[in-house]
Amino acid sequence: MVPAAAATDVLEVLHAVATAIRSALDDLEDWGLAGTNDWQYRHDLVADAVGCELLLQAGYGVLSEESGLHDADRELLVVIDPVDGSTNAARQIPWFATSLCALDEHGPLAAVVANLATGSRFDAVRGGGARRDGVPIAPAPTAAMGAAVVATSGWPPSHLGWSQFRCLGAAALDLCAVACGTLDGFVDWGRQSLSPWDYLGGLLVCREAGAMVGDAWGRDPVSRETGGRRTIIAAATPALQAALAGARRAHPPSPGQGTA
């Protein structure tokens, strides 16, 4: 297992990468589609180039949404979504982030989720709690579905008994919002489900804050593969997690349902 001091060093590198990506985007004038892969924007490519270069220089392997797997044989693998919420970024909706999660042989070790629009940051180290802008965070006490405000990726088939829901478009930030009590839950309703870079950073922040998070179908949510999609459910409390997971399993998405 990586020592606690070393994990803190990893966290510093992740913060430095997020800072470098934000700086690179400050100089970008065109945030439109890149004309490469479907729904790949110019800001995705700029952020990916900066992030991968710095992580590889630091001696880490990388799994990126934009460029795939690099040096997977290294001791630590950093799973990165250079810009989570790319469409939000292109439309200037201030809910998009760089999400980074370092994995060792035991799973998530350190994570940073940096809101690129506001500058606010969440971070966590395994066994060391979670913070927003350096201040420890904890989830809300919400246990009843009828009192919950829940974020979704994709849209639900019907009203499932929650108080309200939001479809915000950046899963990493949605999960962190559950971790700090801004939201009470998160449910992935997308037909394709989420990839590791979408949720691993937020997963560790949730776990260390004390929120519940996992796959709706009971699979190990920690994946190191580009095709390792999961159906992520997060909640402030075990009771709410059980209710959300049950609702998700009872309503498989139809072929027409997409993602946010």
C-alpha positions as CSV (number, residue, x, y, z in Angstrom):
1,M,0.0,0.0,0.0
2,V,1.2,3.5,-0.8
3,P,2.2,5.3,2.5
4,A,0.1,8.3,3.6
5,A,2.9,10.8,3.0
6,A,3.3,9.5,-0.6
7,A,-0.4,9.7,-1.2
8,T,-0.3,13.4,-0.2
9,D,2.5,13.9,-2.7
10,V,0.3,12.3,-5.4
11,L,-2.5,14.7,-4.4
12,E,-0.2,17.6,-4.9
13,V,0.6,16.4,-8.4
14,L,-3.1,16.1,-9.2
15,H,-3.7,19.6,-8.1
16,A,-0.8,20.9,-10.2
17,V,-2.3,19.1,-13.2
18,A,-5.7,20.7,-12.7
19,T,-4.1,24.1,-12.3
20,A,-2.1,23.7,-15.6
21,I,-5.2,22.6,-17.4
22,R,-7.1,25.7,-16.2
23,S,-4.2,27.9,-17.3
24,A,-4.1,26.3,-20.7
25,L,-7.8,26.8,-21.2
26,D,-7.5,30.5,-20.3
27,D,-5.6,31.0,-23.6
28,L,-8.1,29.1,-25.7
29,E,-10.4,31.2,-28.0
30,D,-12.4,28.5,-29.8
31,W,-14.2,26.1,-27.5
32,G,-16.1,24.5,-30.4
33,L,-16.1,21.0,-31.8
34,A,-12.7,19.7,-32.8
35,G,-14.0,17.7,-35.9
36,T,-12.3,14.5,-34.6
37,N,-14.4,12.1,-32.6
38,D,-18.1,12.7,-32.1
39,W,-18.7,15.3,-29.4
40,Q,-15.0,16.0,-28.9
41,Y,-14.3,19.6,-28.4
42,R,-11.1,21.7,-28.8
43,H,-11.0,22.2,-25.1
44,D,-11.0,18.5,-24.6
45,L,-7.9,18.1,-26.7
46,V,-6.0,21.0,-25.2
47,A,-6.7,19.8,-21.6
48,D,-5.8,16.2,-22.5
49,A,-2.5,17.2,-24.0
50,V,-1.5,19.2,-20.9
51,G,-2.8,16.7,-18.4
52,C,-1.3,13.6,-20.0
53,E,2.1,15.2,-20.5
54,L,2.4,16.3,-16.8
55,L,1.2,13.0,-15.4
56,L,3.5,10.9,-17.6
57,Q,6.4,13.2,-16.6
58,A,5.5,12.5,-13.0
59,G,5.9,8.8,-13.5
60,Y,2.3,7.8,-13.6
61,G,0.3,5.7,-16.1
62,V,-2.7,7.5,-17.5
63,L,-6.2,6.4,-18.6
64,S,-7.8,9.4,-20.3
65,E,-11.2,9.8,-21.9
66,E,-9.7,11.6,-24.8
67,S,-6.5,9.6,-25.6
68,G,-6.9,6.3,-23.9
69,L,-4.3,4.3,-22.0
70,H,-0.7,5.3,-21.6
71,D,2.1,3.4,-19.7
72,A,-0.4,1.1,-17.9
73,D,2.5,-0.9,-16.4
74,R,3.4,1.9,-14.0
75,E,2.7,1.6,-10.2
76,L,0.1,4.3,-10.2
77,L,-2.6,4.9,-12.9
78,V,-4.3,8.2,-13.0
79,V,-7.7,8.1,-14.5
80,I,-8.5,11.6,-16.0
81,D,-11.4,13.3,-17.6
82,P,-9.7,16.4,-18.8
83,V,-13.0,18.3,-19.2
84,D,-16.0,16.5,-17.6
85,G,-19.1,18.3,-18.9
86,S,-17.6,19.3,-22.3
87,T,-20.9,20.5,-23.7
88,N,-21.5,22.7,-20.6
89,A,-18.0,24.2,-21.2
90,A,-18.8,24.8,-24.9
91,R,-22.1,26.5,-23.9
92,Q,-20.5,28.4,-21.0
93,I,-22.7,26.7,-18.4
94,P,-20.5,26.9,-15.3
95,W,-20.6,23.2,-14.3
96,F,-17.6,21.5,-15.9
97,A,-14.5,20.1,-14.3
98,T,-11.2,18.3,-14.6
99,S,-11.5,15.0,-12.7
100,L,-8.4,13.0,-11.7
101,C,-8.2,9.8,-9.6
102,A,-5.0,8.0,-8.9
103,L,-5.3,4.2,-8.5
104,D,-2.9,1.9,-6.9
105,E,-3.2,-1.9,-6.5
106,H,-5.8,-1.4,-3.7
107,G,-8.0,1.0,-5.7
108,P,-8.6,4.8,-5.5
109,L,-5.8,6.5,-3.6
110,A,-6.2,10.2,-4.2
111,A,-8.5,12.4,-6.2
112,V,-9.1,16.0,-7.3
113,V,-12.2,17.3,-9.0
114,A,-11.7,20.9,-10.0
115,N,-14.6,23.1,-11.2
116,L,-13.0,24.8,-14.2
117,A,-15.6,27.5,-14.3
118,T,-15.7,28.6,-10.6
119,G,-12.2,27.5,-9.4
120,S,-13.7,25.5,-6.5
121,R,-12.0,22.2,-5.9
122,F,-12.8,18.9,-4.1
123,D,-10.0,16.5,-3.1
124,A,-9.7,13.3,-1.1
125,V,-7.0,10.8,0.0
126,R,-7.9,7.3,0.9
127,G,-8.4,7.1,4.7
128,G,-7.9,10.9,5.0
129,G,-11.3,12.4,4.5
130,A,-12.5,14.7,1.8
131,R,-12.5,18.5,1.4
132,R,-13.9,21.4,-0.7
133,D,-11.4,24.2,-1.0
134,G,-9.5,22.8,2.0
135,V,-12.5,22.5,4.3
136,P,-13.7,19.1,5.4
137,I,-17.1,18.1,3.9
138,A,-19.8,15.6,4.8
139,P,-23.1,14.6,3.1
140,A,-26.6,15.7,4.1
141,P,-28.6,13.6,6.6
142,T,-31.4,13.0,4.0
143,A,-32.8,9.5,4.3
144,A,-36.3,9.7,2.7
145,M,-36.8,9.8,-1.0
146,G,-39.6,12.3,-0.7
147,A,-37.2,14.8,0.8
148,A,-34.3,14.3,-1.6
149,V,-33.0,16.5,-4.4
150,V,-31.4,14.1,-6.8
151,A,-29.1,14.7,-9.8
152,T,-29.4,12.4,-12.8
153,S,-27.2,11.5,-15.8
154,G,-29.8,10.9,-18.5
155,W,-33.5,11.2,-17.7
156,P,-35.7,8.9,-15.6
157,P,-38.7,7.2,-17.1
158,S,-41.1,8.8,-14.6
159,H,-41.3,10.6,-11.3
160,L,-39.9,8.1,-8.8
161,G,-40.9,9.8,-5.5
162,W,-38.0,12.2,-5.0
163,S,-38.7,15.8,-4.0
164,Q,-36.9,17.3,-7.1
165,F,-34.3,16.2,-9.6
166,R,-31.7,18.0,-11.7
167,C,-29.8,17.0,-14.9
168,L,-26.6,19.0,-14.6
169,G,-24.3,17.4,-17.2
170,A,-21.1,16.7,-15.3
171,A,-21.1,13.5,-13.2
172,A,-17.9,14.2,-11.4
173,L,-19.2,17.4,-10.0
174,D,-22.6,15.9,-9.3
175,L,-21.0,13.2,-7.1
176,C,-19.0,15.8,-5.3
177,A,-22.2,17.8,-4.7
178,V,-23.6,14.7,-3.0
179,A,-20.4,14.4,-0.9
180,C,-20.8,17.9,0.5
181,G,-24.5,18.0,1.0
182,T,-25.5,20.3,-1.9
183,L,-27.4,17.4,-3.4
184,D,-28.8,14.3,-1.7
185,G,-28.3,11.7,-4.4
186,F,-27.2,10.9,-7.9
187,V,-28.5,8.3,-10.4
188,D,-27.1,7.3,-13.7
189,W,-30.0,6.7,-16.1
190,G,-28.0,6.8,-19.3
191,R,-28.3,3.8,-21.6
192,Q,-24.5,3.5,-22.0
193,S,-23.7,4.1,-18.3
194,L,-20.6,6.0,-17.2
195,S,-16.9,5.4,-17.9
196,P,-14.3,5.3,-15.2
197,W,-13.1,8.9,-15.9
198,D,-16.6,10.1,-15.4
199,Y,-17.0,9.0,-11.8
200,L,-13.8,7.7,-10.1
201,G,-12.7,11.1,-8.8
202,G,-16.2,11.8,-7.4
203,L,-16.4,8.3,-6.1
204,L,-13.4,8.7,-3.8
205,V,-14.6,12.1,-2.7
206,C,-18.0,10.6,-1.8
207,R,-16.4,7.7,0.1
208,E,-14.1,9.8,2.1
209,A,-16.8,12.3,2.9
210,G,-19.1,9.5,4.2
211,A,-21.6,9.3,1.3
212,M,-22.7,6.0,-0.2
213,V,-21.6,5.3,-3.8
214,G,-21.6,2.1,-6.0
215,D,-22.9,0.4,-9.1
216,A,-26.6,-0.2,-9.3
217,W,-26.0,-3.9,-10.3
218,G,-23.5,-4.7,-7.6
219,R,-20.4,-4.7,-9.8
220,D,-17.0,-3.4,-8.5
221,P,-17.1,0.3,-9.6
222,V,-13.4,0.5,-9.9
223,S,-12.4,-0.1,-13.5
224,R,-9.1,0.5,-15.2
225,E,-10.4,-0.2,-18.7
226,T,-11.8,2.2,-21.4
227,G,-14.8,-0.1,-21.7
228,G,-15.4,-0.5,-18.0
229,R,-18.8,1.2,-17.8
230,R,-20.8,1.2,-14.6
231,T,-24.3,2.4,-13.5
232,I,-23.4,4.7,-10.6
233,I,-25.7,5.5,-7.7
234,A,-24.7,7.9,-4.9
235,A,-26.6,9.0,-1.9
236,A,-26.2,10.9,1.4
237,T,-27.3,8.0,3.5
238,P,-27.7,4.2,3.3
239,A,-31.5,4.4,3.3
240,L,-31.6,6.8,0.4
241,Q,-29.0,4.8,-1.5
242,A,-31.1,1.6,-1.2
243,A,-34.2,3.5,-2.4
244,L,-32.4,5.0,-5.4
245,A,-30.7,1.7,-6.3
246,G,-34.0,-0.1,-6.1
247,A,-35.7,2.4,-8.3
248,R,-32.9,2.3,-10.9
249,R,-32.9,-1.5,-11.1
250,A,-36.7,-1.5,-11.4
251,H,-36.6,0.8,-14.5
252,P,-33.9,-0.2,-17.0
253,P,-33.5,2.5,-19.6
254,S,-35.2,2.2,-22.9
255,P,-33.2,2.4,-26.2
256,G,-34.2,6.0,-26.6
257,Q,-32.8,7.3,-23.3
258,G,-29.5,9.1,-23.6
259,T,-27.1,10.9,-21.3
260,A,-26.8,14.4,-20.2
